[in-house]
């Protein structure tokens, strides 16, 4: 393993959700530090302003979906869900909706026929990494706040022969 917990040859994908910022310049330096060196960034919604995506694009290409708190402009500009390819793996990206209880099952159903290796979601603000059969369920938590999680966080997907998620506390 190399510094940062990844092996040489693996692809690193930055993972965010629920930034809830009206201005991308308000993203904390710790977010940029945690995502330094990633080859791609995925954002699972509740972006609030497209300027957040613009700020993140200074690090790597960004693929995002809309969330339930996004403004009309963002709702029009971003899909509800999408599948992106990274390091030979398919990653499903969706925000999520409704009560936390049963959310993982609901988001999995949205990608049943897509053949994804991982599903990145948000909505709950609670960092979660869980293997469900052959699919990695990954919620990076909320990069810009704590509650109800114990800390602000982002995630990293390590993609090589295997796929693993890492929560990075900010």
C-alpha positions as CSV (number, residue, x, y, z in Angstrom):
1,X,0.0,0.0,0.0
2,X,1.1,3.5,-0.7
3,X,0.6,6.6,1.3
4,X,-3.1,7.4,1.5
5,X,-4.2,3.8,1.6
6,X,-4.2,3.1,-2.1
7,X,-2.1,0.8,-4.3
8,X,-0.1,1.9,-7.3
9,X,-2.2,1.4,-10.4
10,X,-5.5,2.0,-8.7
11,X,-7.8,4.8,-9.7
12,X,-9.0,7.2,-7.0
13,X,-12.4,8.8,-7.3
14,X,-13.5,11.6,-5.0
15,X,-17.0,11.3,-3.6
16,X,-19.2,14.1,-2.2
17,X,-22.8,14.7,-1.3
18,X,-25.0,17.2,0.4
19,X,-22.6,20.2,0.2
20,X,-25.6,22.6,0.5
21,X,-23.6,25.7,-0.6
22,X,-24.9,28.7,-2.5
23,X,-21.3,29.6,-3.5
24,X,-18.5,27.1,-4.4
25,X,-15.9,29.5,-3.1
26,X,-17.1,28.5,0.4
27,X,-15.9,24.9,0.1
28,X,-13.4,24.4,2.9
29,X,-9.7,23.9,2.0
30,X,-9.9,20.5,3.8
31,X,-12.2,19.3,1.0
32,X,-9.7,20.2,-1.7
33,X,-6.9,18.6,0.4
34,X,-8.8,15.4,0.9
35,X,-9.6,15.2,-2.8
36,X,-6.1,16.1,-4.0
37,X,-4.9,13.7,-6.7
38,X,-8.2,12.1,-7.5
39,X,-8.9,11.4,-11.2
40,X,-12.6,12.0,-11.1
41,X,-15.2,13.4,-8.6
42,X,-18.8,12.3,-8.2
43,X,-21.3,14.4,-6.3
44,X,-24.6,12.7,-5.1
45,X,-26.7,15.9,-5.0
46,X,-27.9,18.7,-2.8
47,X,-25.3,20.8,-4.4
48,X,-27.5,23.9,-4.3
49,X,-25.3,25.9,-6.7
50,X,-23.5,24.9,-9.8
51,X,-20.6,27.0,-8.7
52,X,-19.8,24.1,-6.3
53,X,-19.2,21.9,-9.4
54,X,-17.1,24.6,-11.0
55,X,-14.9,24.8,-7.9
56,X,-14.4,21.1,-7.8
57,X,-13.6,20.9,-11.5
58,X,-10.3,22.7,-10.6
59,X,-9.3,19.3,-9.2
60,X,-10.8,16.7,-11.6
61,X,-13.8,16.2,-13.9
62,X,-17.1,16.2,-11.9
63,X,-20.1,14.0,-12.5
64,X,-23.2,15.0,-10.5
65,X,-26.9,14.3,-10.0
66,X,-29.5,16.5,-8.5
67,X,-30.8,16.3,-5.0
68,X,-34.1,17.3,-3.3
69,X,-32.7,20.6,-2.0
70,X,-31.2,21.8,-5.3
71,X,-32.6,24.9,-6.9
72,X,-34.5,25.0,-10.2
73,X,-31.3,25.7,-12.3
74,X,-29.5,22.7,-10.8
75,X,-32.6,20.5,-11.1
76,X,-32.8,21.3,-14.9
77,X,-29.0,20.9,-15.4
78,X,-28.5,17.6,-13.6
79,X,-30.0,14.2,-14.0
80,X,-31.8,12.4,-11.2
81,X,-29.5,9.4,-11.5
82,X,-26.6,8.3,-13.8
83,X,-24.1,5.6,-14.3
84,X,-20.4,6.6,-14.8
85,X,-17.5,4.3,-15.7
86,X,-14.3,4.5,-13.7
87,X,-11.4,2.1,-13.8
88,X,-13.4,-0.5,-15.6
89,X,-16.2,-0.4,-13.0
90,X,-19.7,1.0,-13.3
91,X,-20.8,3.4,-10.5
92,X,-24.4,4.3,-10.0
93,X,-25.0,7.9,-8.7
94,X,-28.2,9.0,-7.1
95,X,-29.2,11.4,-4.2
96,X,-31.9,9.4,-2.5
97,X,-35.3,10.5,-1.1
98,X,-37.7,9.9,1.8
99,X,-37.0,8.6,5.2
100,X,-33.6,7.1,6.0
101,X,-35.1,3.7,6.9
102,X,-35.1,1.7,3.7
103,X,-33.2,4.2,1.6
104,X,-30.4,1.8,0.6
105,X,-33.0,-0.7,-0.7
106,X,-34.8,2.1,-2.6
107,X,-31.6,3.3,-4.3
108,X,-30.5,-0.2,-5.1
109,X,-33.7,-0.9,-7.0
110,X,-33.1,2.1,-9.2
111,X,-29.9,0.4,-10.5
112,X,-31.1,-3.3,-10.6
113,X,-30.6,-3.7,-14.4
114,X,-27.6,-1.4,-14.7
115,X,-24.9,-3.9,-13.6
116,X,-23.2,-1.4,-11.3
117,X,-20.3,-2.3,-8.9
118,X,-21.1,0.6,-6.6
119,X,-23.9,3.0,-5.8
120,X,-23.0,6.4,-4.4
121,X,-25.9,8.1,-2.7
122,X,-26.5,10.9,-0.2
123,X,-29.5,12.5,1.5
124,X,-29.0,11.2,5.0
125,X,-25.7,13.0,5.7
126,X,-24.5,9.8,7.5
127,X,-21.2,8.3,6.1
128,X,-21.9,4.7,5.2
129,X,-19.9,2.0,3.4
130,X,-21.7,-1.3,3.1
131,X,-21.4,-4.3,0.9
132,X,-24.8,-5.6,-0.3
133,X,-24.2,-8.8,-2.3
134,X,-21.9,-7.7,-5.1
135,X,-22.7,-4.0,-4.9
136,X,-20.8,-1.5,-2.7
137,X,-23.2,1.1,-1.2
138,X,-21.4,4.3,-0.4
139,X,-22.6,7.5,1.3
140,X,-19.8,10.0,1.9
141,X,-21.7,12.0,4.5
142,X,-21.8,15.8,4.3
143,X,-18.7,17.7,3.5
144,X,-19.9,21.0,4.8
145,X,-21.5,20.1,8.1
146,X,-21.8,17.6,10.8
147,X,-25.4,16.9,11.9
148,X,-26.6,14.3,12.2
149,X,-23.2,12.8,11.5
150,X,-20.4,13.1,14.1
151,X,-18.2,15.0,11.6
152,X,-17.9,16.5,8.2
153,X,-16.6,14.0,5.6
154,X,-16.0,13.2,2.0
155,X,-15.1,9.8,0.4
156,X,-12.6,8.2,-1.9
157,X,-13.4,5.2,-4.0
158,X,-10.3,3.1,-4.7
159,X,-10.8,1.2,-8.0
160,X,-8.4,-1.5,-9.2
161,X,-9.1,-5.2,-9.4
162,X,-11.3,-4.7,-6.4
163,X,-13.4,-1.7,-5.4
164,X,-13.2,-0.2,-1.9
165,X,-14.6,2.9,-0.3
166,X,-12.9,5.2,2.3
167,X,-14.5,7.9,4.5
168,X,-12.2,10.9,5.0
169,X,-13.1,12.9,8.1
170,X,-12.6,16.6,7.6
